[in-house]
């Protein structure tokens, strides 16, 4: 096959990918609207819209000619380090995975997830799992069907996990978490003891939503989020979604007695948003214009939220501006605020958990959803199992379903295999921050002065710009010198919470 024929095949692939990306961007907008402004009566129609678009994009990508174009590019063999080679490799991987699913199954999954999300929100509001149970049962059935069609070597869960974290296996996660969990627990006891002098409601006061919005935006803009290409809205469960070049949507939720709930929600989602805004616009619609994995994406949110936003350096710089927006904070020093926001104590809600207990929440969810997918746990038994395991792990009796198994939206989306990427993100964040500090010795001084450009620039180069050029573990090796491991994160926790 000559060069002109191969070039034509690649250009056709690229054009098809761009068309699909346009529709996926519109679909993401419909999802965002459902979470923010859509009237509830529109739900049945929205479910049909999302089902239709998912089926359309699936058929466009799995069409026989797409396979022919990929084969033509593979036969030609682009230069190994070229954009064409990386895109072709990832298109092949996605094509082989997608062609195993019939469009009808894809449509049914998206329709079911749209309806389930609304049922979950209502069940959570009422704190009654039984109203969500039939939806979760159907989503599990569909996930198992998809896993069986994708195929797997060890277990069904691997097929689901691979769609979010390329190359990851449940058995490897079990090993990682088995080593990580006792190390976390060894930090937890002393960290809780050191936090006893700080009351749970230490910062509680009146924080008007308008003031929270102003402070949140000011800080998000300072770390690099471009509000000409993004916005913040309100949702039940905070999230960030990139709709396409120049359009990244964040959401948060507000507590007028606790400004930190919305503030750290925004810092977290801004980390995701910075990643989306850092992808190369010219590669939009291709693998090189897409995030590497969920574990890499989560590293960005955890890095900005925790390593930057919960540090002494951060609050020494931002204390005057926080007091400007929230005059009640004037009675607290930066050090007092830092102790309060880094207070360690087991709690029920994952998104409000401290840095030490957070990954225990994730390990619990991983273990439960693995049992659900593999058929070792019935949906009807989930609340009781959750409550039992939660008490063993964190020492608290779960008072109701809303603060138990209904607190997260992920299972209502059918997003199994998602939760472990949060802990991978935590580990990646510590590893990346450690290396960024080594590469830029002046970084701590810059952060203390509220200058974030060099840190963002380092992350742009090492994480954002490559897109899917590298698999997750290869990206981490290139950025930090090692694949993901737990020691940098454990060292960070010991240093921060134990002074070790």
C-alpha positions, 0 to 999 in steps of 0.5 A, a space after each residue: 500500500 502506497 503512502 498516499 493510500 495510507 494517508 487517505 485512510 488516516 485522514 478518513 479515520 481522523 475525520 470520523 473521530 472528529 465527527 464522533 467527538 462533536 456528537 459526544 460533546 453534545 451528549 456531555 452537554 445533555 448530561 451536564 444539563 441533566 445534573 444542573 438545570 433540566 426539569 425533572 419532567 424531561 427525564 424520559 425524553 432525555 433518556 431517549 436522547 442519550 440512548 440514541 446518541 450513544 447508539 449513533 456514535 457506537 455505530 459510526 465507530 464500529 462500522 466495517 470501514 473504520 476497521 479497514 482504515 485502522 488496518 491500512 494504517 497498521 500495515 503501513 507502519 508510522 514512525 513509532 514516536 509519531 502522533 499517527 502511530 499513537 492514535 492508530 494504536 489507541 483507535 485499534 484498542 478502542 475499536 476491538 473493544 467497541 465492536 464486541 458490543 451490539 449497538 442495542 446493548 450500548 443504547 440500553 445501558 445508557 437509557 437505563 443509567 439515565 433513569 437510574 441516576 434520577 432514581 438514585 437521587 430520589 432514593 438518596 433524598 429519602 434515604 431508602 435504598 429499596 427505591 434504587 435497588 431494581 435500577 442497580 440490579 439492572 445496571 449490574 446485569 448490563 455490566 456483566 453482559 458487557 464484561 462477558 462480551 469484552 472478555 477477560 482473563 481473570 475476572 469480569 471486573 477486569 473488563 470493566 476496570 480496563 475501560 477506565 485504567 488501561 492494563 489494571 487488574 483486580 488481582 493487582 489492586 487487591 495486592 496493592 490495597 492489602 499492603 496499603 491499608 494497614 499502612 494507612 491504619 498505622 497513620 490513622 490512630 496517631 493522626 486522630 489523636 493529634 487532631 483531638 484538640 480541634 473540634 469538628 465545627 471549629 470553622 463553623 459560621 455564616 458563609 453566604 453563598 455569594 461570598 463562597 462563589 467569589 472566593 472559589 472563582 478567585 482561587 480557581 482562576 489563580 491556579 490557572 483555570 480559564 473562565 473564558 473556557 469554563 464555568 462553575 454551577 451547582 449540582 447534588 454531586 460535584 463533577 467536572 466535564 469537558 464538553 470540547 475545546 473552550 468549554 469545561 464545566 465544573 459543579 460544586 455544592 454549598 453549605 452556608 455553615 461550612 465554606 470548605 465544602 464548596 471550596 475544596 470541591 471547586 479546587 478538586 474539580 478545577 484540577 480535573 478542569 486544568 487537565 481538560 484545558 491542558 489537552 492540545 486543541 489540535 488533537 481534539 477527538 483523537 486519543 492524543 487529545 484525550 486524558 490518559 486514564 481516570 487514575 491519571 485524571 484523579 491525580 490532578 484533582 487530588 494534587 491541587 485540592 490537597 498538596 496545594 490547597 490544604 498546605 500551610 503555604 497556601 493558607 499563609 498566602 490566601 488568608 487575607 483574601 479569605 478574610 476579605 470574603 469571610 470576615 469571620 475568619 479574621 479571628 483565626 490564623 492561617 495555622 489554625 485554619 490549616 489544622 482545622 481543614 486537616 483534622 483527621 477523624 473517621 466520618 461517613 461521607 467520602 467526599 468530605 473525608 480527611 486525607 488519611 481515611 479517604 482511601 479506606 472509603 475507596 477500598 470499601 467500595 472496591 471490595 463491595 463492587 467487586 463482589 457485586 460484579 462477580 455475583 458474590 453479593 446480592 444487591 438486596 444485601 448491599 446496605 447491610 454489608 456496607 454498614 457491617 464493613 464500614 464499621 469494621 474499617 472506620 469504627 462508625 455505625 452507619 445511621 442511614 442509607 443516605 450516609 451509607 451505600 447511597 451517598 455516591 452517584 457512581 453506581 447509578 451511572 453504571 460506573 463499575 471499576 471507577 472507584 479504585 482510580 481515586 486511590 490510584 489518583 492519590 498515589 499518583 498525585 503524591 508521586 508527581 508532586 514529589 518529582 515536581 519538587 525535585 525538578 523545581 527546587 524553587 517550587 515551594 517558595 513559589 507556592 508560598 507566594 501564590 505563584 502556580 504557573 511553574 507547577 501547572 507548566 510542569 504538569 502540562 508537559 508531563 501529564 496533560 499534553 501527552 494525552 493517550 500517547 502513553 499507557 498510565 504506568 508508562 506516563 508515570 515512569 516517564 514523569 517520575 521515574 517509577 510506576 505507581 507505588 504507595 510509598 511517596 503517598 505514605 511518606 507524605 501522610 506521615 510527614 504531614 499528619 505525624 510530623 515524621 
